[in-house]
Amino acid sequence: MTDRVLLITGASRGLGAATARRAAAAGYRLALVSRNAESLAPLVEELGADKALALAADVADWDQISGAVAATEERFGRLDAAFANAGQMLPVSFFGKGGTDPRQWREMVLTNVYGTAITARAALPALAKTEGHLVLTGSVAGRYIRPANLYSATKWAVTGLAGSIRAEAVGTGVRVTLVQPGIVETELITEEMRRKPKLDPDDIARAVCYALEQPKTVDVNEIVVRPTGQDPER
Ligand SMILES: NC(=O)c1ccc[n+]([C@@H]2O[C@H](COP(=O)([O-])OP(=O)(O)OC[C@H]3O[C@@H](n4cnc5c(N)ncnc54)[C@H](OP(=O)(O)O)[C@@H]3O)[C@@H](O)[C@H]2O)c1
């Protein structure tokens, strides 16, 4: 089937851009979302303006993300899958021993938790029409406790969200997949993480496409992917 439509948030770089490339090669038409449409322009040019649509939206803003879903249906006539992937990571210390100013934490929490939740809320009515597929980017950080790590707590929330949405989706034909990457070489990671074993963004794109390509009767619930040699609890 070559007319399927996939919306990706956080599509301008990293995991989102790699998934857009793989999905385009598999025949999807793509709605690419990030806060800045200019940062999406090179990818639209690469994939072809007939196949890819750039949409500027902050996932933490209901009007913007629901508008992006509406614009996708208007342009392509349907939505078959949504990849709620946009995310941010900031260093935090709860004792104030370094880390960022607490005023900065709000944007990360809003993006990673509220943004993921309302991306799902915006996309699911459209996905229900196609018996579609929701994929969420969690993290290995959403499975283990880490010291001084609010990012990890936001990803625990995404783990919970995926389960809660899947429970509500029973009977709708909608499938829900939580992808939990270990360290991936993108702009998001710290210098310390950069010195450790890392995945390539395309490694996660392949995992997302594996879930998307399953028959409608197969709901891949969770995929955990670490680079070989990563500490199992980090
Ligand atoms: N890299 C890793 O090691 C790793 C591991 C596990 C999980 N993850 C998760 O993977 C996802 C993608 O991360 P990445 O590594 O690919 O990071 P990245 O290279 O920094 O890309 C982040 C993407 O999210 C977009 N974005 C950020 N805030 C946004 C917002 N409020 N609204 C809309 N778009 C927003 C960015 O575009 P704009 O700035 O233009 O908006 C960009 O396209 C995140 O959820 C992250 O937590 C990453």
The ligand as an ORCA input file, in Angstrom:
! r2SCAN-3c Opt
* xyz 0 1
  N      19.254     10.670     21.632
  C      19.069      9.769     22.600
  O      20.038      9.216     23.172
  C      17.679      9.387     23.025
  C      17.509      8.251     23.825
  C      16.242      7.878     24.232
  C      15.158      8.639     23.863
  N      15.340      9.766     23.086
  C      14.147     10.530     22.712
  O      14.054     10.552     21.311
  C      13.254     11.677     20.922
  C      13.983     12.408     19.801
  O      15.204     12.876     20.339
  P      16.511     13.088     19.460
  O      17.597     12.392     20.156
  O      16.235     12.802     18.045
  O      16.727     14.657     19.741
  P      17.050     15.902     18.789
  O      18.012     15.521     17.738
  O      17.376     17.014     19.738
  O      15.630     16.183     18.089
  C      14.557     16.655     18.845
  C      13.423     17.024     17.895
  O      12.288     17.451     18.663
  C      11.859     18.727     18.192
  N      11.242     19.423     19.333
  C      11.773     19.695     20.540
  N      10.883     20.319     21.321
  C       9.746     20.427     20.590
  C       8.456     20.954     20.846
  N       8.143     21.525     22.037
  N       7.525     20.910     19.862
  C       7.824     20.349     18.657
  N       9.023     19.823     18.358
  C       9.972     19.863     19.327
  C      13.116     19.369     17.632
  O      12.851     20.356     16.654
  P      12.741     21.940     16.963
  O      13.808     22.265     17.953
  O      12.913     22.561     15.617
  O      11.353     22.129     17.501
  C      13.776     18.160     16.970
  O      13.159     17.923     15.712
  C      13.042     12.489     22.187
  O      11.767     12.200     22.721
  C      14.118     11.977     23.132
  O      13.792     12.169     24.475
  C      16.562     10.137     22.654
*
